Amino acid sequence: MRKEQKRFEVVIYNRIVRELVERNESHKDLKDEGSENHYQEVLAISPEEALLKIEIRYPAKKGFVVAKVHAVQSYDSDDGD
């Protein structure tokens, strides 16, 4: 039986672009905005699975850095108040 997936927010940026922007240069393929934190939502059963999924789309070997992974509060359930 597969566990229920949750929504995770992953914060990523591109280290190479960030270094270039700090030197007032630009990456040949990526926009300067890649130097800033970007937020991606991922469905996964755990933070570790969310990290694995995001690393496939945004590989470290291309300069992407995962700054944070955290679960997103669900407001459509009957868990609270």
Order of alpha helices (4+ residues) and beta strands (2+ residues): beta-alpha-beta-alpha-beta
